Amino acid sequence: MKIAVVGAGPIGSLLSLRLLQKNKEVVVFEEDEEPGIPAHCAGVVSLKTLRIYDLSFSQRFILNRFRGAYIFLPGGHVLHVARREYVACVIDRVSFDRELSFLAEKKGAALMLGTRVEDLLLNRSKVLVKTGKRDFCVDKVYLCEGLSRTLTKKLASLKHRPLVGVNIDLEASTSFPEDHVCVFISKKVSDRLFAWLIPLNGGLVRLGLAASSNVAKRLSYVIKYATAKGLIDSLRKISESAGLVNVDGPLPRFSFLGDRVIVVGDAAGQNKPTTGGGLYYGGLGALLASQTTSGRDYEKAWWSVCGRDIKFMSIFRRVLDNLSDRDLEEMLKRIDLEELSQLFSFRADFDRQSLVMRSLMDYLARQPLGSLLLILKSLIVSLLA
Ligand SMILES: Cc1cc2nc3c(=O)[nH]c(=O)nc-3n(C[C@H](O)[C@H](O)[C@H](O)COP(=O)(O)OP(=O)(O)OC[C@H]3O[C@@H](n4cnc5c(N)ncnc54)[C@H](O)[C@@H]3O)c2cc1C
């Protein structure tokens, strides 16, 4: 069986490796000349995620490990969440993507770099993969084209627009522990997500955010805020990158044209609605797509493994989207931050967030009526939207 994989991002390469293990003939199309470039991702993943991509392989790309976070909230509140053990890390995404795709090539995939797939056409029981250079006839196509979604949007109706994400790497020293990240939540920072400050190795920090508008303005605000708080000093910019971020959940379907086209990873919206991170749920998507033969089975398997957490995260996202800074500040005034921080420290799982969210709902339900009403208000607004 001849298979085309569109996109040599982490999901396309992981999927290719798994399909090769099943003795499939795999051709990978990548529009860029070099996989991983241009960079776009902050690269923060749980240590659990590395296992999906094969731990011994992924460990080589770790730049720093984390066991906690400082979460800066409206009204000057700061939530400190920490574990004894390391739970997450930041990886060098450029090298990670490059090495993963070269590994797939080494194991037998034909890697067509600098080759953009322009269109997919049904040709009896085959699919014609049209590139600017020549056409290829294959039995099945796995679309791992990321959030550019040029081909996916010809097959599926896309309701939501992704956010714009930016990262800048700075030479700076930090005043907070190196095994922590900082997260900034406020509508000034992002209308739909948050900003991050990630210590890398060798005196570098990565500062970034994702929002639906005014990204440059918001970024300078975060730089000023982090500097004023004394979190970082001396800002020498080393590099910057940008990309799209999905927080609106998965597509309703992952399989098209009678199972001949299967969508995986960011293209399928397999991201966490709370953070936009796609390496965990997209990685699971790649594994499950390689293990199932029909599109229906793949969809069922993905929803049964990931659905519960994704649904909880989507509700949480909608609530946060509809809470103003003032609402959040009012709520935070009425709750015990120390108790909240304990709850997150003990219950939070970087990827599987339904448990901590259920605990959070139980916790909030025990709080004074005022804060509960604020949440109910935002829930109703989001359900009506
Ligand atoms: C600012 C930012 C920060 C992020 N931070 C994190 C994070 O900390 N943790 C995390 O888990 N996730 C994070 N993400 C999300 C993460 O980067 C994605 O989930 C991940 O890259 C998805 O992998 P993918 O292979 O599906 O898509 P991509 O990595 O986008 O790869 C798709 C590939 O397909 C190629 N392609 C597209 N169209 C075509 C075509 N027509 N023909 C040929 N090739 C094509 C592209 O060139 C690209 O190489 C972040 C994203 C952004 C933008």
PDBQT file of the ligand as one rigid body, heavy atoms in Angstrom, charges set to zero:
ROOT
HETATM    1  C1  LIG A 401       3.852  30.230  19.336  1.00  0.00    +0.000 C 
HETATM    2  C2  LIG A 401       3.541  28.758  19.480  1.00  0.00    +0.000 A 
HETATM    3  C3  LIG A 401       3.873  28.107  20.656  1.00  0.00    +0.000 A 
HETATM    4  C4  LIG A 401       3.574  26.752  20.814  1.00  0.00    +0.000 A 
HETATM    5  N1  LIG A 401       3.954  26.140  21.967  1.00  0.00    +0.000 NA
HETATM    6  C5  LIG A 401       3.709  24.826  22.141  1.00  0.00    +0.000 A 
HETATM    7  C6  LIG A 401       4.171  24.154  23.293  1.00  0.00    +0.000 A 
HETATM    8  O1  LIG A 401       4.823  24.753  24.153  1.00  0.00    +0.000 OA
HETATM    9  N2  LIG A 401       3.864  22.834  23.433  1.00  0.00    +0.000 N 
HETATM   10  C7  LIG A 401       3.151  22.153  22.481  1.00  0.00    +0.000 A 
HETATM   11  O2  LIG A 401       2.853  20.953  22.671  1.00  0.00    +0.000 OA
HETATM   12  N3  LIG A 401       2.722  22.762  21.364  1.00  0.00    +0.000 NA
HETATM   13  C8  LIG A 401       2.992  24.076  21.167  1.00  0.00    +0.000 A 
HETATM   14  N4  LIG A 401       2.601  24.698  20.011  1.00  0.00    +0.000 N 
HETATM   15  C9  LIG A 401       1.835  23.917  19.027  1.00  0.00    +0.000 C 
HETATM   16  C10 LIG A 401       2.761  22.981  18.268  1.00  0.00    +0.000 C 
HETATM   17  O3  LIG A 401       3.772  23.728  17.648  1.00  0.00    +0.000 OA
HETATM   18  C11 LIG A 401       1.940  22.202  17.246  1.00  0.00    +0.000 C 
HETATM   19  O4  LIG A 401       0.904  21.542  17.925  1.00  0.00    +0.000 OA
HETATM   20  C12 LIG A 401       2.767  21.172  16.495  1.00  0.00    +0.000 C 
HETATM   21  O5  LIG A 401       3.794  21.788  15.755  1.00  0.00    +0.000 OA
HETATM   22  C13 LIG A 401       1.864  20.396  15.558  1.00  0.00    +0.000 C 
HETATM   23  O6  LIG A 401       2.605  19.577  14.722  1.00  0.00    +0.000 OA
HETATM   24  P1  LIG A 401       2.073  19.215  13.263  1.00  0.00    +0.000 P 
HETATM   25  O7  LIG A 401       3.080  18.266  12.714  1.00  0.00    +0.000 OA
HETATM   26  O8  LIG A 401       0.639  18.845  13.322  1.00  0.00    +0.000 OA
HETATM   27  O9  LIG A 401       2.116  20.602  12.458  1.00  0.00    +0.000 OA
HETATM   28  P2  LIG A 401       3.363  21.503  12.094  1.00  0.00    +0.000 P 
HETATM   29  O10 LIG A 401       4.415  21.432  13.122  1.00  0.00    +0.000 OA
HETATM   30  O11 LIG A 401       2.788  22.845  11.762  1.00  0.00    +0.000 OA
HETATM   31  O12 LIG A 401       3.926  20.843  10.768  1.00  0.00    +0.000 OA
HETATM   32  C14 LIG A 401       3.206  20.883   9.555  1.00  0.00    +0.000 C 
HETATM   33  C15 LIG A 401       4.198  20.751   8.411  1.00  0.00    +0.000 C 
HETATM   34  O13 LIG A 401       3.477  20.627   7.188  1.00  0.00    +0.000 OA
HETATM   35  C16 LIG A 401       4.116  21.387   6.180  1.00  0.00    +0.000 C 
HETATM   36  N5  LIG A 401       3.101  21.708   5.175  1.00  0.00    +0.000 N 
HETATM   37  C17 LIG A 401       1.983  22.459   5.333  1.00  0.00    +0.000 A 
HETATM   38  N6  LIG A 401       1.254  22.476   4.203  1.00  0.00    +0.000 NA
HETATM   39  C18 LIG A 401       1.929  21.718   3.305  1.00  0.00    +0.000 A 
HETATM   40  C19 LIG A 401       1.659  21.354   1.943  1.00  0.00    +0.000 A 
HETATM   41  N7  LIG A 401       0.567  21.758   1.296  1.00  0.00    +0.000 N 
HETATM   42  N8  LIG A 401       2.564  20.572   1.305  1.00  0.00    +0.000 NA
HETATM   43  C20 LIG A 401       3.684  20.142   1.947  1.00  0.00    +0.000 A 
HETATM   44  N9  LIG A 401       3.982  20.467   3.229  1.00  0.00    +0.000 NA
HETATM   45  C21 LIG A 401       3.102  21.230   3.911  1.00  0.00    +0.000 A 
HETATM   46  C22 LIG A 401       4.640  22.607   6.942  1.00  0.00    +0.000 C 
HETATM   47  O14 LIG A 401       5.709  23.233   6.232  1.00  0.00    +0.000 OA
HETATM   48  C23 LIG A 401       5.091  21.979   8.265  1.00  0.00    +0.000 C 
HETATM   49  O15 LIG A 401       6.428  21.570   8.216  1.00  0.00    +0.000 OA
HETATM   50  C24 LIG A 401       2.902  26.040  19.792  1.00  0.00    +0.000 A 
HETATM   51  C25 LIG A 401       2.585  26.696  18.593  1.00  0.00    +0.000 A 
HETATM   52  C26 LIG A 401       2.912  28.025  18.430  1.00  0.00    +0.000 A 
HETATM   53  C27 LIG A 401       2.590  28.725  17.134  1.00  0.00    +0.000 C 
ENDROOT
TORSDOF 0
